[in-house]
Amino acid sequence: MKGFFLAVGFVLVLFVLNGVLSGSLVPGLSISPYYLQILSLAGINIILAVSLNLINGFTGQFSIGHAGFMAIGGYVSAFLSLTFGDRLREALGFLPASAQNAVLLLLVLAAAALCAAVAGFFVGVPSLRLRGDYLAIVTLGFGEIIRVFILNIDAVGGARGLGGMPQLANFFWIYLFAAATILVVSRIVRSSFGRTLIAIREDEIAAEAMGVNTTRSKVISFVVSSAMAGIAGGLFAHYLMYLHTNSFTFIKSFEIIIMVVIGGLGSITGSVLGAVLFIGLTEGLRQFAEYRMLLFSLLLVVIMIVRPQGLLGHRELWTFLKRRRKTAPVTPPTVSG
């Protein structure tokens, strides 16, 4: 019951924040559309980083194809909303417009997650029998195959890109799904299946010797991670209202890996911190124009030298807070004499 009230309270807080930030709740009170977009893209990055951490951080595999699953989710959801959106709204004519948009968004995101998960399954079954660099090469190739395949499909815009989608996603929906992603990954990691994934990460041969079906566990982890990337792609499509294959190159996959590595492989809160820090640094250094990526690269090198395990390593943020409370000095009582 306590969890239910916390969930309802969180949704209400998100609803109020969305209204305040966008200006729909209090007329005249809002933030710049630029900063609102940065906050929203940070939420999408959180979904991508946390979901990739499930396979790269907790399972110990090295996937470089996350942008491909994001592209599948984005294009599938965009195509469905453009093709069937008006018909669905007509069927839901008895509902207010906001409710129609919510139902449409949830349906296209469900389809995006399903298609990305199916793609993850067909890629994961053969490739996750491989290890190390071989898996990275296979997933990198898959991401590029998906991008080039979409580039040659005229039904989804081809080289022109795909636009005209309704803006169904906003701050509320993005952070609602970001919170859901964090919750799902956290529950997986704390379950018996999560302990199986960590055992695979620590020593796959020993896990196999103990009777663990490592390939099956890795495929399940890969499929769940792919589905979450598909949801992120759908939110991305219905927030920016335009898609192009240039947004899903292998560079995007490397950016997601950077977010995970900055925060710490095997840390959920680290992934959140890394995603926010990544977009904060890239946008904060925009004023330096052509030196922006150079400075960003130097900052990454410094972080990796100072904290090679990432900002939080394998730990979560609250473990550091608990340690500080335990090690806080206790002042002895003064004796008045």
C-alpha positions as CSV (number, residue, x, y, z in Angstrom):
1,M,0.0,0.0,0.0
2,K,2.9,2.3,0.8
3,G,4.3,1.7,-2.6
4,F,1.0,2.6,-4.3
5,F,0.8,5.9,-2.5
6,L,4.4,6.7,-3.4
7,A,3.7,5.9,-7.0
8,V,0.6,8.2,-7.1
9,G,2.6,10.9,-5.3
10,F,5.4,10.7,-7.8
11,V,3.0,10.9,-10.8
12,L,1.3,14.0,-9.3
13,V,4.7,15.6,-8.7
14,L,5.6,14.9,-12.4
15,F,2.3,16.3,-13.5
16,V,2.7,19.5,-11.6
17,L,6.4,19.9,-12.7
18,N,5.3,19.4,-16.3
19,G,2.7,22.1,-16.0
20,V,5.0,24.5,-14.3
21,L,7.9,24.0,-16.6
22,S,5.8,24.2,-19.8
23,G,3.6,27.1,-18.6
24,S,0.4,25.1,-19.0
25,L,-0.4,25.1,-15.3
26,V,0.3,28.7,-14.4
27,P,0.2,31.2,-17.3
28,G,3.4,33.2,-17.6
29,L,5.3,30.8,-15.4
30,S,7.6,28.6,-17.4
31,I,11.2,28.0,-18.3
32,S,12.9,28.5,-21.7
33,P,11.9,25.9,-24.3
34,Y,15.6,25.3,-24.8
35,Y,16.2,24.3,-21.2
36,L,13.0,22.3,-21.2
37,Q,14.2,20.3,-24.2
38,I,17.6,19.7,-22.5
39,L,15.8,18.3,-19.4
40,S,13.6,16.1,-21.6
41,L,16.5,14.8,-23.6
42,A,18.3,14.1,-20.4
43,G,15.3,11.9,-19.3
44,I,15.6,10.0,-22.6
45,N,19.3,9.6,-22.0
46,I,18.6,8.2,-18.6
47,I,16.4,5.4,-20.1
48,L,19.1,4.6,-22.6
49,A,21.9,4.5,-20.1
50,V,20.1,2.5,-17.4
51,S,18.9,0.0,-20.0
52,L,22.4,-0.4,-21.5
53,N,23.8,-0.8,-18.0
54,L,21.7,-3.9,-17.6
55,I,23.6,-5.7,-20.3
56,N,27.0,-4.0,-20.2
57,G,27.3,-3.3,-16.5
58,F,25.3,-6.1,-14.7
59,T,25.7,-8.9,-17.2
60,G,29.2,-8.0,-18.2
61,Q,28.7,-8.1,-22.0
62,F,29.9,-5.4,-24.3
63,S,27.1,-4.3,-26.7
64,I,27.6,-1.3,-29.1
65,G,24.3,-1.6,-30.9
66,H,21.9,0.3,-28.6
67,A,21.3,3.0,-31.1
68,G,19.9,0.4,-33.5
69,F,17.2,-0.7,-31.1
70,M,16.4,3.0,-30.4
71,A,16.0,3.5,-34.1
72,I,13.6,0.6,-34.4
73,G,11.5,1.9,-31.6
74,G,11.5,5.4,-33.0
75,Y,10.6,4.6,-36.5
76,V,8.0,1.9,-35.6
77,S,6.2,4.2,-33.2
78,A,6.3,7.2,-35.7
79,F,5.0,5.1,-38.6
80,L,2.1,3.8,-36.5
81,S,1.1,7.2,-35.1
82,L,1.2,8.7,-38.6
83,T,-0.7,5.8,-40.2
84,F,-3.3,4.9,-37.6
85,G,-3.3,7.9,-35.3
86,D,-6.3,9.6,-36.8
87,R,-8.4,6.4,-36.9
88,L,-7.6,5.7,-33.3
89,R,-8.7,9.2,-32.3
90,E,-12.0,8.7,-34.1
91,A,-12.6,5.5,-32.3
92,L,-11.8,7.2,-29.0
93,G,-13.9,10.3,-29.8
94,F,-15.7,9.9,-26.5
95,L,-12.5,10.8,-24.6
96,P,-11.0,14.2,-24.2
97,A,-8.1,15.1,-26.5
98,S,-5.4,14.6,-23.8
99,A,-6.7,11.1,-23.0
100,Q,-6.7,10.2,-26.7
101,N,-3.1,11.4,-27.0
102,A,-2.1,9.4,-23.9
103,V,-3.7,6.2,-25.2
104,L,-2.1,6.6,-28.7
105,L,1.3,7.2,-27.1
106,L,1.1,4.2,-24.9
107,L,0.0,2.0,-27.8
108,V,2.8,3.1,-30.1
109,L,5.4,2.8,-27.3
110,A,4.2,-0.7,-26.6
111,A,4.6,-1.6,-30.3
112,A,8.0,0.1,-30.3
113,A,9.2,-1.9,-27.3
114,L,7.8,-5.2,-28.8
115,C,9.6,-4.7,-32.1
116,A,12.8,-3.7,-30.5
117,A,12.6,-6.7,-28.1
118,V,12.0,-9.1,-31.1
119,A,15.0,-7.6,-32.9
120,G,17.0,-8.0,-29.7
121,F,16.0,-11.6,-29.5
122,F,17.1,-12.4,-33.1
123,V,20.4,-10.6,-32.6
124,G,21.0,-11.9,-29.1
125,V,20.4,-15.6,-29.7
126,P,23.4,-16.1,-32.1
127,S,25.6,-13.2,-31.0
128,L,25.5,-13.8,-27.2
129,R,27.1,-17.1,-27.6
130,L,30.2,-15.0,-28.4
131,R,32.2,-13.1,-25.9
132,G,34.3,-10.0,-25.6
133,D,35.3,-8.2,-28.7
134,Y,33.3,-10.5,-31.0
135,L,30.0,-9.6,-29.4
136,A,30.9,-5.9,-29.7
137,I,31.6,-6.3,-33.4
138,V,28.4,-8.1,-34.0
139,T,26.2,-5.6,-32.2
140,L,28.0,-2.7,-33.9
141,G,27.4,-4.2,-37.3
142,F,23.7,-4.8,-36.4
143,G,23.2,-1.1,-35.4
144,E,24.7,0.0,-38.8
145,I,22.6,-2.5,-40.7
146,I,19.4,-1.3,-39.1
147,R,20.4,2.3,-39.9
148,V,21.2,1.7,-43.6
149,F,18.1,-0.5,-43.9
150,I,15.8,2.3,-42.7
151,L,17.7,4.8,-44.9
152,N,16.5,2.9,-48.0
153,I,12.8,2.6,-47.0
154,D,10.8,5.3,-48.6
155,A,7.7,4.5,-46.5
156,V,9.5,6.0,-43.4
157,G,11.1,8.9,-45.3
158,G,14.4,7.3,-46.4
159,A,17.2,9.9,-46.6
160,R,14.7,12.8,-46.2
161,G,13.9,11.7,-42.7
162,L,10.4,11.2,-41.2
163,G,8.5,14.2,-39.8
164,G,4.9,15.2,-39.1
165,M,4.4,13.1,-35.9
166,P,2.3,14.7,-33.2
167,Q,4.1,15.8,-30.1
168,L,2.6,13.2,-27.8
169,A,5.6,13.0,-25.4
170,N,6.5,15.7,-22.9
171,F,8.4,16.1,-19.7
172,F,5.8,14.1,-17.8
173,W,5.8,11.0,-20.0
174,I,9.6,11.0,-20.5
175,Y,10.4,11.0,-16.8
176,L,7.5,8.6,-16.0
177,F,9.1,6.1,-18.3
178,A,12.6,7.0,-16.9
179,A,11.4,6.2,-13.4
180,A,9.8,3.0,-14.7
181,T,13.0,1.9,-16.3
182,I,15.0,2.5,-13.1
183,L,12.4,0.6,-11.1
184,V,12.4,-2.4,-13.5
185,V,16.2,-2.6,-13.7
186,S,16.5,-2.3,-10.0
187,R,14.0,-5.1,-9.3
188,I,15.8,-7.3,-11.9
189,V,19.2,-6.7,-10.3
190,R,17.9,-7.4,-6.8
191,S,16.1,-10.6,-7.8
192,S,17.6,-14.1,-8.1
193,F,17.8,-13.6,-11.8
194,G,19.8,-10.5,-11.2
195,R,22.2,-12.5,-9.1
196,T,22.6,-14.9,-12.0
197,L,23.5,-12.0,-14.3
198,I,26.1,-10.7,-11.8
199,A,27.5,-14.3,-11.5
200,I,27.9,-14.3,-15.3
201,R,29.7,-10.9,-15.2
202,E,32.1,-12.1,-12.5
203,D,33.0,-15.5,-13.9
204,E,31.0,-16.9,-16.8
205,I,32.8,-20.3,-16.8
206,A,32.2,-20.7,-13.1
207,A,28.5,-19.8,-13.5
208,E,28.2,-22.5,-16.3
209,A,29.9,-25.0,-14.0
210,M,27.2,-24.3,-11.4
211,G,24.5,-25.2,-13.8
212,V,23.5,-21.7,-15.0
213,N,22.2,-21.4,-18.6
214,T,24.4,-18.4,-19.4
215,T,23.2,-18.0,-23.0
216,R,19.5,-17.9,-21.9
217,S,20.2,-15.4,-19.1
218,K,22.2,-13.1,-21.4
219,V,19.5,-13.2,-24.1
220,I,16.7,-12.3,-21.6
221,S,18.9,-9.4,-20.3
222,F,19.5,-8.3,-23.9
223,V,15.9,-8.5,-24.9
224,V,14.8,-6.4,-21.9
225,S,17.5,-3.9,-22.5
226,S,16.5,-3.7,-26.2
227,A,12.8,-3.1,-25.4
228,M,13.7,-0.2,-23.1
229,A,15.8,1.3,-25.9
230,G,12.8,1.0,-28.2
231,I,10.7,3.0,-25.7
232,A,13.4,5.7,-25.6
233,G,13.3,5.8,-29.4
234,G,9.5,6.2,-29.4
235,L,9.7,9.0,-26.8
236,F,12.5,10.7,-28.9
237,A,10.4,10.5,-32.0
238,H,7.2,12.0,-30.4
239,Y,9.1,14.7,-28.6
240,L,11.2,16.1,-31.4
241,M,8.6,15.2,-34.0
242,Y,11.3,14.4,-36.6
243,L,13.5,11.4,-37.2
244,H,16.6,11.0,-39.3
245,T,19.0,8.0,-39.5
246,N,21.9,10.4,-38.7
247,S,20.5,10.5,-35.1
248,F,21.2,6.7,-34.7
249,T,24.7,6.2,-36.0
250,F,27.3,4.2,-34.1
251,I,28.4,7.5,-32.5
252,K,25.1,7.5,-30.7
253,S,25.8,4.1,-29.3
254,F,29.2,5.2,-28.1
255,E,27.6,8.2,-26.4
256,I,25.3,5.9,-24.5
257,I,28.3,3.8,-23.5
258,I,30.1,6.9,-22.3
259,M,27.2,7.8,-20.1
260,V,27.3,4.3,-18.5
261,V,31.1,4.3,-18.1
262,I,31.2,7.9,-16.6
263,G,28.6,6.9,-13.9
264,G,30.0,3.4,-13.3
265,L,29.3,0.0,-14.8
266,G,26.9,-1.8,-12.5
267,S,25.4,1.3,-10.9
268,I,21.9,2.4,-11.7
269,T,22.2,5.8,-10.0
270,G,25.6,6.1,-11.7
271,S,23.9,5.7,-15.1
272,V,21.5,8.4,-14.2
273,L,24.3,10.7,-13.0
274,G,26.3,9.9,-16.2
275,A,23.4,10.6,-18.5
276,V,22.7,14.0,-16.9
277,L,26.4,14.9,-16.7
278,F,26.9,13.9,-20.4
279,I,24.2,16.2,-21.7
280,G,25.2,18.9,-19.2
281,L,28.8,18.9,-20.4
282,T,28.0,18.8,-24.1
283,E,25.5,21.6,-23.9
284,G,27.5,23.6,-21.3
285,L,30.5,23.6,-23.6
286,R,28.5,24.7,-26.7
287,Q,29.7,28.3,-26.2
288,F,33.3,27.2,-27.1
289,A,32.1,26.3,-30.6
290,E,34.8,24.2,-32.4
291,Y,36.7,23.4,-29.2
292,R,33.6,21.9,-27.6
293,M,34.3,18.3,-28.4
294,L,38.0,18.7,-27.7
295,L,37.3,20.0,-24.2
296,F,34.6,17.4,-23.6
297,S,37.1,14.6,-24.6
298,L,39.7,16.1,-22.2
299,L,37.2,16.1,-19.4
300,L,36.4,12.4,-20.1
301,V,40.1,11.6,-20.0
302,V,40.5,13.4,-16.7
303,I,37.5,11.5,-15.2
304,M,38.8,8.2,-16.4
305,I,42.3,8.9,-14.8
306,V,40.9,10.1,-11.5
307,R,38.0,7.5,-11.3
308,P,38.7,4.7,-13.8
309,Q,35.8,2.7,-12.3
310,G,33.4,5.6,-13.0
311,L,32.0,8.2,-10.5
312,L,30.1,5.6,-8.4
313,G,31.8,2.3,-9.6
314,H,29.6,-0.7,-8.8
315,R,27.9,1.1,-5.9
316,E,24.7,3.1,-5.7
317,L,24.5,6.7,-4.5
318,W,22.8,5.9,-1.2
319,T,25.7,3.6,-0.1
320,F,28.0,6.7,-0.1
321,L,25.4,8.6,1.9
322,K,25.1,5.8,4.4
323,R,28.9,5.6,4.8
324,R,29.1,9.3,5.4
325,R,26.5,9.1,8.2
326,K,28.4,6.2,9.8
327,T,31.7,8.0,9.7
328,A,30.5,11.3,10.8
329,P,32.4,12.4,13.9
330,V,30.4,12.4,17.1
331,T,31.2,15.3,19.4
332,P,31.5,14.2,23.0
333,P,29.2,15.9,25.5
334,T,30.7,18.7,27.4
335,V,30.9,18.3,31.2
336,S,30.3,21.5,33.0
337,G,32.4,21.8,36.1
